[in-house]
Amino acid sequence: MRVEALGLVERVPHVGARVVTLTHRQLAEIYAVREALEGMAARLACAHITDARSIS
């Protein structure tokens, strides 16, 4: 499981999978990384944007 590898879900024997509880610090770190990645994605998208009329 990808979310399990990220540490967001844990498997409990004879119960199943459950979502882990994150601390405020962990959430802040996740959102800081997400903020940086989204900014980078927007910059890269803008750098590679083309005029739709020029695409045939």
Secondary structure, 3 states (H helix, E strand, C coil): CHHHHCCCEEEECCCEEEECCCCHHHHHHHHHHHHHHHHHHHHHHHHCCCCHHHCC
